[in-house]
Amino acid sequence: MPNFDYADRRRRFRVTLETSGFDAAFIPLSADLEYLTGLERRVPTFGDIGYAHDWVTGMLIGVDTDPVFILPRMMVEFDLPSGVPGDLVAVSELDDGFRLFADAADRFGTVRKLGVGARTRGEAVIQALATFSNPDLGNVSPLINQMRRIKTADELVLMERAAHIADAAMAAVTERIRPGVTERQLAEEIDHQMALAGSRVPSFDTGAWTIGVGLDRDADTRLSSDPIVSGASVSFDFGAVVDGYCSDFGRTVHVGEPTDDFIAGYDLVMSAQAAGIAAVRPGVAAAAIHQACRDVIVEAGHGDLFRHRTGHCIGLDVHERPYISEEDETALETGMTFTIEPSLFRANMIGVRVEDIIACEPDGGRKLNAFPTDLVVID
């Protein structure tokens, strides 16, 4: 477990709770809970990992009451090697989970306004309303996001490690790209290389997809078992996780001799990313970074091919707010980390993308990735 001061994080959160008018909060198993307590999330899966009474999984915390963790017995038995920083109520299969939740809630006295994390299960919300006699409800995840979005030096070290794992995986997989290899084989190699380097899990589903003239493939098909053909580009999108902190990375490799149009498109995407990074400063709106990146492509006459937002903040979740997107006017602050990932995508035409994590620093943006952005061509 990282050596973070989780008690101080909870203290600051409780101050924010009180100043925002909340009496207590229920934080479910999530990145928010990991941030406040160090309680690790399980590896994400396609379906739910379910236990009896799993609706109750989370932490109750009050402005002047210490945390109480209410967790299914199976989780207590197998998922808590470091324990929890507070009282623990283990709910066994034959227990009355509703009663145990109510007993834990009694410690918090009268709760007129209850905060819940954004990922709280509906059953937990229903039970909380009944237990606390219909308090006002509010979403406290934005309060925790205000804390999480500013990364400390220790957090940045972990994020750089996650970024460098992605860099190394890209270097390893580049050696395997050739006609006849499938996207799925390349994605499996990426995941394998990241695991060897110490990634807890891929930060999201690894993507590798081919686009080119004569191919009826678009960026909405991220992975297939079709063999890669010469004359097309392969775009990659993946990330690693180190002590809970994510990376998100992208590059494009061309198989066979690229056309002049592809080279021009590739250079345009690199210029767009450079413009976005150059615009990064504390106080600049997230939307302005998106605009700086997009303007380069629009002015070249290819705005219809830039169909993606420019990026998103990143940390304990791979996609965090604020977003580097046209609708988000949040001002950047020193310590924020986010992606800048311009692209050109159109089926039967062109596929180019690049993605790096940028840290906002007092004098501008610093790239956390080290893998080159020069065009790689595989003969």
N, C-alpha and C positions, 0 to 999 in steps of 0.2 A: 504494500500500500504506500502511495506517495506520502512524504512527510509534510502534508499541508496542515495548517492550523484550522481544523474543522470546527473547533469550539468557537473560534473567533468569527468564522463565517456564520455560524448559527446566532452568535450574539448580534452581529450586524443585521442579520435577517430579522431577528426579533425586534430590534429597534425600528426597522422599516415597517414591520407588521403594525407596531403600535402607532407610528406616525401616520399610517394609512388607514387607521380606524378599525383594524382587526383585533379580535380578542384571542384567536387561536387559528391554527391552520392544519390541514391534513395534506401531507405530501406523499403521493404514491410512489411506488418503485419507478424510478425515472432518472434522467441525468440530473434533474434538480435535487433528488434525494442523494445521489452520489456526490454531488458538489457540496452539499451541506453536511454529509456524514461519512463519506468514504465507502458507503455500502455499494458494492459492485453489482451492476446489472448482469444478468446472464447474457450469453451470446444470443443476438436476435435470431429468430427462426421464421420460416414462412408461416407457420401456424403458432398458436399460443402454447406456451409451457404452462400447464394448469395444475393446480392443487385444490384439494378441498378447502373452502373458505378463502380462495385466493382474492376475492373481492376486497378483503380487509387489509391487504398488504400495503403497509406504509407507516408513516410516522405522524403522530399528533404532537404539536408543539404550541405552546402558548407564549404570550408576551412576558409572562412571569412564571411559567411552568415548564419544567425540564421535559425533554423529549420522552415520549412513550412509543415504542415500536410494537406494532401488532402484526404478527407474521404467521403464516401457516407452518405447522410443525415440520413439513417436508423441507421448507426453505431453511428453517432453523437448523435442521439436522445436517444439511448438505451444502448450503450456499453461504454460510457465515463463518469462514475460517478465522476471521479477526473479531467476531462478535459485533456488538452494536454499542454506540456511545450513549447509553441511556437505559431506562427500564425496558424489559422485553416481556411481552405477552405472547406466548406461543399457543396457537389455536390448533388443537389436535382434531383429527377427523371426526370424532364423535362429540366434540364440544359444541356448545351453542355459540357460534361466532358472533351473533347479534348481541347476546348478553355480554360476552367478553369485551366487545367493542364499547358497549354502553358503560361497563364498569371502568374501562380506561378513560372514557370521556368524563366520568364523574370527577376525576382529578382536576378538571379544568374549570369547574364552577360554572357560573352563568356565562354563556357565550352568545352575545347578541349579533356579532358578525363573524362568520367563519370563512377563512380562505381555503380554497382547494387548489391543488396543482392541476394544470391543464389536462393531464392525462389520467385524472381520477376516474375510476370506473363508475358507471351509472349506478350500480347497486350500492357502492360506497357512498355516493352522494345522497341517495334515497335514505340510507340508514343514518347518515350524519344529520340530515334534516329532522328525522324523527327523534334521534337521540338528544340533539341540542335544542329541541322544541322550536323548530322552524326559524333558525337564525337567518339573517341576510347572508347571501352567498357572494363571494367574489373570487376572481381568478388571481392567484398570487404568483403564477409563473412569470408574468412581466416584472414583478418585483425582484425575483431571483435572476431573471435575465439581465437586469440592470447591474447586478453584481458579477454575473458570469461573463458578460461581454468584454470586460476589461481584464486582460490576462496579466498575471504577475510574471516576474522573471522566471520563476520555477515552472509555471505553466507553459511558458514559451519554450523552455528547454524540452519539455515532453512533446510539444507540437512539432518542434524542429526534428526530433527523433522520428516521429511518425511520418513527417514529410520526407526525411532521408530514406526511410524504409521503402516508401513509394518510389523514390528515385532509383534505388538499387534494384527494385523489382522490374522497373521499366528497362534498365540496362540489361538485366538477365533475359527478359522476354524478347528484346530486340534481336538477340542472337538466334532466336527460333522462328522469326517471321520469314516466311517464304511461300511461294505458290504451293497449294495443296494442303497446307496446315489449316486447321479450322479455328474459327474465333473461339470456340469453346475450349479447345486445347490451350490456346494462349491465355485465356482467362484462368484456367486451372493452374497454369504455370505461375501466373502472377500471384494467385492466392497462396500457392505453395511457397514461393519465395518470400512473401511477406510473413508467413508463419515461421519460416526458418530464421528470419531476422528478428523475431520477438513480438510480432503484432498479436494482440489479444484475439483479434477477429478482423476480417475486412470491415471497414466502416460503413459499407453498403454493398449492394450486389455489384460485382465487378462487371464492367461492360467493355466489349470489344466489337466493333461493327465496321463493315466494309461498305463504302459508297464509291461509285464511279460510273463513267459513261457506259451504257449498256447493261447496267445492273438496276433492277427494280427494287432497290433497297434504300430505306431512309433511316434517319436517326431514331425512329420509333421502334426499330428492331435492334436491340443492343447485343444480342448474342445468338448465334446459330451454329449448327454442325456442318454448314456448307463449307467447302474448301475455298480458301482465299485464292483469287485469280490475279494474274499480272495486269497492270493497268489501272488498279484501284488503290484507294487509300484505306488504311485501317486506323480508326480513332479509338483511343483508350480512355477509360474513366474509372478510377478506382482509388481506394485509400486504405490506410492502416490505422490501428488503434494502439496507443501506448499509454498504459495506466489510465485508460478511459478517454484519453484525448485523441481526436480524430485528425486525419489528413484527408485531402481530396485533391486528386491529381489528374492531369490529362495531357496527352500528346497525340500527334498524328504521324504515321509512317506511310510512305508511299511504296508500293510494290511494283517494280518495273519503272521504266523511264517516264517521268511526269511530263505532262503537256505544259506549254507556256501558260495556259490559263490556270492550271493548278498551281504552278509556281507563283503566279501573280496573286492568286487567292490566298496562298499560304503566307506570303509576305504581308498581305493586307491584314490578316488575322494577327500576326506578330506586331504590326504597327498599332493595331487597335489595342492590344494588351499593353504595349508600352505607353500609349496615351493614357490608359486608365491608371496605370501605376504612377505615372508622372503627376496625375491630378490628386493623388492621395495626400491629404494634410489634415491634421486635427481641425475640426470645425467645418470641413467641407461636407455637404450632404451626400448620403449614400447615392441618391438619385443622380447627383452631379458626376459621380464616378462612372455610373452607367452611361450617362450622356456623353462623357468624354470618350469612352470606349466605342460607343455606337456611332458617334459622329464620323469617325474615320471611315467606317464601312459605308455609311449612308452617303457621304460625300463622294465615294468611289462608285456609287450607283448600285450597290448591292445590299441595301437595307433589308430587302425582302428575304435575303438568305440568312440574316442574323436573327434567328427566331427564338433564341434563348435569352434569358436575363443575363446580365454581366456576372452576377455572383451572389454570394450569401455569406454571412458570418459563419464561423465554425469554431468548435471547441469540444465540449463533452458530447454534443450532438453534431452530426455532420452538417446539418442545415439548421442554423440558428438565426434569429433576428438580431439586428436589422438585415434586410436583404439589400443587395447592391442591384437595385431595380428601379424602374421609373416611378413607382408609386411611393417609395420610401424616402422621406425627407429627413430621417434621423441624421444628426451631425456625427461625423466620425470623431472618435476620441483616441488618445494615445493608449495603446494596449489592445485595441480591437484587432481581431484577426478575421480575414475574409478572403474569399476566392475572387480572382478575376479570370474569367473563362469565356472569351469571345469565340464565335464559331461562324462558319459558313456551311449550311446544310441544304441540299436539295437532291432528291432521288434522281438517279440517272444523270447526275451533273457533277456535284462536288461535295466532299466531306472534309472539313478541316476544323480542328479545335485545339486549343491549348488551355491549360488550367494550372495555376499556381496559387499557393496561399501567400497572402500579403499581410504583414504586420504594420499597423499604423504607428509611426514613431513621430517625435516632435518635428523632425525636419523632412518627413515624407514617408513613403512606403518602402518596406524592406521585404524582399522575397525570401520565404523560408525554404523553398525548394532549390536544389542545386543542379538538377538535370538540365542539359542544354536545350534550347528551343530551336536550334538549327534544323533545317529540313533533313530528315533521314530517308534515303532512298535505298531500297533493297533490290538488288539485281535479280 
